Amino acid sequence: MENEMFVGVETVAKDFGVSKGFAYKLIKQMNDELKANGYLTVAGRVSRQYYRERIYGLTSKERKNEG
């Protein structure tokens, strides 16, 4: 069962069309950004909300205003 709070390497690899190895590098980069802002992270997974914000460039607040 997929943990809805986090995105794993399979999803990142599929969404970007890259290898799992490169997907892990992307996840690490996003987690490093989160850590720098004081957030807790899980190795090999990234916050689903942050992942979407980094891909689409929208914050949750901006997404609400679109609808």
Buried (B, 14 or more C-beta within 10 A) or exposed (E): EEEEEBBBBEBBBEEEEBEEEBBBEBBBEBBEBBEEEEEEBEEEBBBBBBBBBBEEEBEEEEEEEEE
